Amino acid sequence: MRRQAWVYLLLVAALLPTLLPIYWVVTISLKSVVDQFAVPPLWFRFAATGEHYRDIFFVRPFGRYLWNSGVVAAVATLLALVLGTAAAYALARLPMKRNWNRHLSFWILSTRMIPPIVTILPLFLLVRDVGLLNTRLALIVVYVGFTLPFVIWMMRGFFEEVPPELEEAALMDGSSRLRALRDIVLPLVAPGLAATAIFCLIIAWNEFLFALILTQTDTVMTLPVGIAGRVTQYEIKWGAMSAAGVLAMLPVFLFALAAQRYLVRGLSLGAVKG
């Protein structure tokens, strides 16, 4: 019994640093301006108000920011999964001469070794020259390029854990390689696919730097850039920023919650061989 109590205490100690900032953001989004700066801080007893949520929807177009972030993150994640899964399957299953599988895999991984800030200037010039500046399509293409190496490396590991004999049996029965991938392999690696999708969605949803540089108007601006816009030369609207932050957390939280059982299985897939 004492040992179980210690386990719960350790769990609480581990959760507090994670949950306390989230609780603080939620409470700030519900506090009036006076209560936000109260000393000592009002942790529980304060008069809740919805003025900051009204501000982000009726004073600033945060609904548009939310829509832009959702479209860009969803489309970029879907495209990265489709392209990355196909490339990962080819690297894991199709033989290449002179061990080019390993060389290509390392080259793909090397693209993640470059700090993103280094590529911002050439990307800006390229997007401007092709006429995609200040468009959602530009963000989608950039985010697919950033998440694609991650998808390939993740999915390649999952594919290598599936016995190739399953596909060989399907091929002997007359199935095509594409059909074997669709009907046999993908259902087996579905947990890994879900885990990869969550990570890609989080990366695209929270990205700030390239969205700041490549978007210039409210019509295509994403949520992280819109939230940062509440910091002005005259004031910082903590309540509006916190309310927008709460809204920004909800979609990813709900998606991760829906895919939780696949996430746990995906992260542990291939951890034990026998």
Sequence and secondary structure as in RCSB ss.txt:
>XXXX:A:sequence
MRRQAWVYLLLVAALLPTLLPIYWVVTISLKSVVDQFAVPPLWFRFAATGEHYRDIFFVRPFGRYLWNSGVVAAV
ATLLALVLGTAAAYALARLPMKRNWNRHLSFWILSTRMIPPIVTILPLFLLVRDVGLLNTRLALIVVYVGFTLPF
VIWMMRGFFEEVPPELEEAALMDGSSRLRALRDIVLPLVAPGLAATAIFCLIIAWNEFLFALILTQTDTVMTLPV
GIAGRVTQYEIKWGAMSAAGVLAMLPVFLFALAAQRYLVRGLSLGAVKG
>XXXX:A:secstr
 HHHHHHHHHHHHHHHHHHHHHHHHHHHHHS HHHHT SS  SS      HHHHIIIIIS HHHHHHHHHHHHHH
HHHHHHHHHHHHHHHHHHS  GGGHHHHHHHHHHHGGGS GGGGHHHHHHHHHHTT TTSHHHHHHHHHHHHHHH
HHHHHHHHHHTS HHHHHHHHHTT  HHHHIIIIIHHHTHHHHHHHHHHHHHHHHH  HHHHHH  STTT  HHH
HHHTTB SS B HHHHHHHHHHHHHHHHHHHHHTHHHHHHHHHTTSS  
